C-alpha cells in the first residue's frame, strides 16, 4: 500500500518538498516493519535532512504545530530503531555518532532554547547589539503569546470567536514579525555568529568531546515507547552505546515507585515510607550499568535524562546489590548511611539537552564587580500571618516547603493571589537559611528581602543583573495548585500584605522579563524542578524562564523539602563554595549531600532523634546547568 502511494507522490511533488519527505519517511518506517532494514535506512537518509530543515525553520518562526513535532519525533524514533538494528550487525562508531545526534534532535528542549537565547545575548559584547538581541527575543515571545491567543479564539464556539479581536491580533503578529525580522537582519550583519548561538547545529559526539573536561563524562538517554537507548561520552576514549532492556513505561513506573518515599504527602516523620533500595539498584542496573565502564574514575557525570527519568535525581541510585535497611530502631533512618549511593562515587549534574553543553560553555564569565548575593524568603501569604509573625509555634510535624492544596473544578480567572495564597503555610525557617547563606558569602542585610519585602514588586524593581547568587526560599507552585494558576510560579508576599494587587505570584512570564548575570539561581522550595505535565521535560517551567533571563546554573528541588534539613544543606554548600573556589557546582552539592547523609540529623540537645540519611532529606536538590 505504501510503496505505490510513495511512487505517485514522487511524480506530483517537488523533490525537496517537506510533504514528500514525510511520505518517504513513513514509507521507510513500513520497510523497517517488514524487516527491510537496509532499504529503510536509505529512504530515511534521503528524507530526514529535508524534515529537519523544515522543523528548524518552523521553530525559528514559531509556526511548528504539536502535530508536526509529533510526526518528526515518530520519524526520528523509527530511524533510531534502524540504526540500533544496524549496530547489532556492525557495531561501528559512526552508527553511535549518528544515533546520538538523532536522539538529541528527537528529545528537543524548551529549556535548551531559552539557554541558547541567553548565551547569544551574553556573547554580544557591544551593549547596543545585546539590547537588540534581547528585543528580538522579546518580540518572539510576544508573537508566541499572540499566536496562542489567536488559536484559542479560533477553537472557541462561533459566538465567542470575536472577529474584531482576531483581526487586531493578526495585524499585531504581522507587525511584530516584521520588526523582529528587521532586527535579525541588523544583528546578522554586525554579529554573524549570532544565528549559530541561537539555533546551534545538532549535537555531535566529536563536538561534545571537545567541550568535556578530562574528569567528566556525559550520559544521555532516549526512551521511545517500546525501546530505549543510552550513550556515554568520555573526553578521551571511544563512546559507549547500548540498547536498554527497559521500556519507557517500565522506567516511568520505577521512577514513580521510588518517588513514593520521596514525595509521600505525609505530615510527620513516623509516616515517611521506606525508600526502596533494591529497586534503586535495579534501575541503576537497567539504565547506567550497561555503560558503567565509561564513568569509572571520572569525577563528574553530566546527565541528559529523557521523559520521566528527569523527575528523579540520579544521585540516589544504588550501585551495588543491597538489602533494604531496617525501618525504625533507636534512631530512624540511620541505617541508610551504609547504602552505596551513586553520589558516593561521582558528582551528578543535569543538562537540558546535549546541545546545551555548547551553549553553557560559550557563556562568558560573569562581571567580576557583581555583588555576591541577593535573597528573598519567608513571605507573608496573608495578613493573618503578618499579625501572628511575632508568635512562635513549636510543632513536631515534618516542616516541608510545600503543602498539597485542594484543587477545584472551576478555576477563577482573577483574584488568585489574594484568594488562595492564604492557604500556604508560612516558612519562617527560610529566614535563617537566607541569613546564614548571606553571612557565609559575605553579603549584607541590604541584600536580604524577607516577609513583606519578599514581594513580586520588590523582585521586579530590583537590579538582579549584578548578583552572583540569586536565591528564592519559598513555596514553588505548579499549574493547578492554585485556582486559575496556569503556569509555574514562586509564592511571594500576598497583595493583602503589600497593598499591591500585582504581588503574590512570581509567575514564569514575569521571570522571563528579568535580566540576570547569575552563576547560581537557587530555588530552595518544593516543585521547582517540576515539568509541565506527565512525561514532560524536567525543569521545563521556571527553569526555562530563569535560563532565558540569564542564569548559568539552577539549584532546584524535586519534591517538598524539609525546612531544617534544607537550611543545613544549603548553608553547608555555600560555605564549601567559599572555601573551594575551583570546585564545580556538582561537586559542591555532592559534598553537602554526603555530609547530610553521614552527619546530618535532627537533634534535641545532644541526642539524635532521627538521621537525614533517608534520601527524602539529602537528595531533593539537583544542579541544572554548568
C-alpha positions, 0 to 999 in steps of 0.5 A: 500500500505504501510503496505505490502511494510513495511512487505517485507522490514522487511524480506530483511533488517537488523533490525537496518538498517537506510533504514528500519527505514525510511520505518517504519517511513513513514509507521507510518506517513500513520497510523497517516493519517488514524487516527491510532494514537496509532499504529503510535506512536509505529512504530515511537518509534521503528524507530526514535532512529535508524534515529537519530543515523544515522543523528548524525553520518552523521553530525559528518562526514559531509556526511548528504545530504539536502535530508536526513535532509529533510526526518528526519525533515518530520519524526520528524514533523509527530511524533510531530503531534502524540504526540500533538494528544496524549496530547489532550487525556492525557495531561501528562508531559512526552508527553511535555518532549518528544515533546520538545526534538523532536522539538529541534532535528527537528529545528537543528542549524548551529549556535548551532554547531559552539557554541558547537565547541567553548565551547569544545575548551574553556573547554580544559584547557591544551593549547596543547589539545585546539590547537588540538581541534581547528585543528580538527575543522579546518580540518572539515571545510576544508573537508566541503569546499572540499566536496562542491567543489567536488559536484559542479564539479560533477553537472557541464556539462561533459566538465567542470567536470575536472577529474584531479581536482576531483581526487586531491580533493578526495585524499585531503578529504581522507587525511584530514579525516584521520588526523582529525580522528587521532586527535579525537582519541588523544583528546578522550583519554586525554579529554573524555568529549570532544565528549559530548561538541561537539555533546551534547545529545538532549535537555531535559526539566529536563536538561534545568531546571537545567541550568535556573536561578530562574528569567528566563524562556525559550520559544521555538517554532516549526512551521511545515507547517500546525501546530505549537507548543510552550513550556515554561520552568520555573526553578521551576514549571511544563512546559507549552505546547500548540498547536498554532492556527497559521500556519507557513505561517500565522506567516511568513506573520505577521512577514513580515507585521510588518517588513514593518515599520521596514525595509521600504527602505525609505530615510527620516523620513516623509516616515517611515510607521506606525508600526502596533500595533494591529497586534503586539498584535495579534501575541503576542496573537497567539504565547506567550499568550497561555503560558503567565502564565509561564513568569509572574514575571520572569525577563528574557525570553530566546527565541528559535524562529523557521523559520521566527519568528527569523527575528523579535525581540520579544521585540516589541510585544504588550501585551495588546489590543491597538489602533494604535497611531496617525501618525504625530502631533507636534512631530512624533512618540511620541505617541508610548511611551504609547504602552505596549511593551513586553520589558516593562515587561521582558528582551528578549534574543535569543538562537540558539537552546535549546541545546545551553543553555548547551553549553553557560553555560559550557563556562568558564569565560573569562581571567580576564587580557583581555583588555576591548575593541577593535573597528573598524568603519567608513571605507573608501569604496573608495578613493573618500571618503578618499579625501572628509573625511575632508568635512562635509555634513549636510543632513536631510535624515534618516542616516541608516547603510545600503543602498539597492544596485542594484543587477545584473544578472551576478555576477563577480567572482573577483574584488568585493571589489574594484568594488562595495564597492564604492557604500556604503555610508560612516558612519562617525557617527560610529566614535563617537559611537566607541569613546564614547563606548571606553571612557565609558569602559575605553579603549584607542585610541590604541584600536580604528581602524577607516577609513583606519585602519578599514581594513580586514588586520588590523582585521586579524593581530590583537590579538582579543583573549584578548578583552572583547568587540569586536565591528564592526560599519559598513555596514553588507552585505548579499549574493547578495548585492554585485556582486559575494558576496556569503556569509555574510560579514562586509564592511571594508576599500576598497583595493583602500584605503589600497593598499591591494587587500585582504581588503574590505570584512570581509567575514564569512570564514575569521571570522571563522579563528579568535580566540576570548575570547569575552563576547560581539561581537557587530555588530552595522550595518544593516543585521547582524542578517540576515539568509541565505535565506527565512525561514532560521535560524536567525543569521545563517551567521556571527553569526555562524562564530563569535560563532565558533571563540569564542564569548559568546554573539552577539549584532546584528541588524535586519534591517538598523539602524539609525546612531544617534539613534544607537550611543545613544543606544549603548553608553547608554548600555555600560555605564549601563554595567559599572555601573551594573556589575551583570546585564545580557546582556538582561537586559542591552539592555532592559534598553537602549531600554526603555530609547530610547523609553521614552527619546530618540529623535532627537533634534535641540537645545532644541526642539524635532523634532521627538521621537525614540519611533517608534520601527524602532529606539529602537528595531533593536538590539537583544542579541544572546547568554548568 
